[in-house]
Amino acid sequence: MIGGGYVGLVSGTCFAEFGTDVAIVETNPDRLTALREGRIPIYEPGLDRLVAENVEAGRLTFGDDMAAAVKGADAVFVAVGTPSRRGDGQADTSYVYAAVEQIARAADAYTVIVTKSTVPVGTGREIARIVRETRPDLEFDIASNPEFLREGNAIQDFMRPDRVVIGTDQYKPGGTERAQTILRKLYRPLYLLETPIVFTGLETAELIKYSANSFLAMKITFINEISDLCEKVGANVNDVARSIGLDGRIGKKFLHPSPGFGGSCFPKDTRALTAIGRNAGSPVRLIETTVAVNDQRMKDMGERIIAFANGDVHGLTIGVLGLTFKPETDDMREAASIPVLDMLDRAGAHIRAFDPAGMTTARPVLPQSVTYCTDALDAARDADILVVLTEWNEFRSLAPEKLAREMKGRKIVDLRNIWDPKTIKEAGFEYISLGRPDAVRSH
């Protein structure tokens, strides 16, 4: 497994749990040291225990010697970063291609080279070209095996997935049965669970991940726009979302109003899919609009807080609950808290923030003036306004009376709809949330 980041570490550990011998190659010295010492450099519930058990069993190792890891391997997975390129939004595949060239030089026998990273359509064929050019004598197959891991639930997603997608070169002379046999063996435990294993062509597999994430991002953006409409007409977005979600054709997931989607996948993958569409001469206009609406929504949330403070937050203390893009992760990539808190800071607010897992990762990307607190009540202390940005479960159980004792003001902006408007209003607060008329009218 080339890459010991989120995808590589979770995937490699779970493969080891299946009974496979896995060598994870990580070239970042700090991350490698942490892994070797049993310290997990990412926040993912249950991962530390699973890593420790498989290291102790001898099935999982960590190192920086790619040649040693590749030699004798039946399959080599590429799980390195593919960040968005500046300017055009396309995925930067330079790390993938560099890793593939090293794999080709190190391989000593037939190898299946598998992209686990999310890569643009056509990457698999370019990888095949690089391998042929680097090692004309090497027998190999290329496969695409996209990941569908949700941060905070990644182990369960890997061990009991909705499906596994494996793409191989359907046009290769002689076929790719050898590669398919190896990958079937690797995923054999899932066959016992009757997990659908979908075999496709390379291009199809590469497009599936982008399509899935973009569709989910579109659902989030849809309900956010419906939430805004609910506020204008006096409807309740929670009831709308629940009712349409009961339609089996729609489903209830990803229909929760929010400050906008963030994280390592949705923003990057939606931008990449729009770039793929433009380059192919087949623009995906719904996703282009989704990207634009989501970017604007995060800015609107900052403006909404300022408007609730009668248009001026200068000199006010704002308590913030939650910083990460979602609960059960320390991931701050593209989190709504970044543009929101930047706007409040520039407007002259004093910000006191708490997040159960993300404060270390938040420091480099949030304004330097932010004060990081020990718990939720500490963040609320002396606050004129309290803002909920991430729906960690521990925030849901906060008693309004305790908040009232800590806060100086009586204004709450709940951007995740975690509290009941009636209960908060009865505790003496002015309260706004997303798409709920009772909350809007309470002030």
Phi, psi and omega in degrees: 000110183270107183116119180253028176280202187303304183293313183295318182291315180294313182296313180298319180294319181290323174300319178297321177297330175289348180108006181269144174281123186233130173247117178265125180261122180226122184265349176285115187298322181293316180294319180297317178301317180298315181296317180294332180270003178083013177262125183272119186281001176233159178262113177210113184307128176087349185289324181299317180294317182294321177297311182301317182295320183280331172295315180297325180283351178083009180269345186231125178229160180233139178194177179240009180263096183295319182301317180293324182287325185282324183299126179083358181282138174285323180220142177237119181264136176259114183229052179261170185289147173228069184292162177291135175285143177294136174101306187246353177079356181289154178289134178276109183263012184298323179292324177297310183294324178295318179295319181297320179298320178293321178299315181299320181290329186271335185298137181245003179197181179310133183219141169264119179261118190243127174275118172262333175298152175279116188232153180294159176300132181103349182296319181301319180289326176291323176299316179300320179296317181297317181295315180298321181290322182283319183223081181301337183272353188277133170274130183201164169227152176252138177222155175241124182228075186299149179262150178230054186264128174266127178300134184094344180220024191293321182296313177299320180296325180281318186282332179224068185281161173293327180194161171238129180251128178230117178253134175229170183283099183289347182258005182291130176303129181089350176080181182232034182299326181297316179294316180297323179296317180296316183288326173299318180297320181297323182261017184306319180303331181283336176298325180294336178269004181060034175290131176297123174253111186259114176264130183222182170282168182301309184298321180296313181298320181294328182277335185300314183297315179298319182294317181297310182293323180292322178296317179294320177298323179294323177297318179297313181295323178301309183290332175295320178290322176296324177301314178298319179295320178302319180296326181286326187253358178084022177265170182247115185294330179298318179290323177298311183297317181296318184290317179286331179291338177286347173287118183301337178284342184253306181084151188274344186286148178065027175243048180241121181299147187203175175286358183126158180276149178216207178097187186275346188249301190302309180298315182294316186286325177294319178295319180295320180294323177295324177292320177300316179297316179298314182294330180273357182075023180223075186299142177260088191291325178299320181285324175302317178293321178303315179299313182295316180296319181294318178300317182291325184298318180299321177293321180298327181294321176296318179294326180295319179296316180296318179297324180294336177267028180062031173086004183209117177252006182301124179083354179277152174262125181244120175273137184235126176254111178095131180234328183291162185292340176201166178286167179063032174204159173255015186283122178255003184296123177058026179292145179299333181299334184293301179292326182294310183288330176297317179296316180295321179295315179294334178277359174096015179279152171264125188249126174244121189231150173219137172220134184298334184227343194255009187289328177293315179286340181283327187307315183289342187247353178256162179306143183296338183283350182297134175264126181263131191253168186276334178198182185296317181293328176295321178294327181281346187299124178063016181283139172281325180224139175248132183238130174261119180249335179225135190271056174298139184301326184294340177283331184297330185268005180294127179285130179305325180297323178291320177298317181299323180291329183274324188279151174275320179262186182226039180242132177231132175246107184258099184270013176229003179054045183273345184243156178280123183303319183297316181296317181293319180295319180294337178278002175096014182263148161275134193217131170232144175226207185248116170071022180237115187299325180299320180290319182295318184285345185294344178248000000 
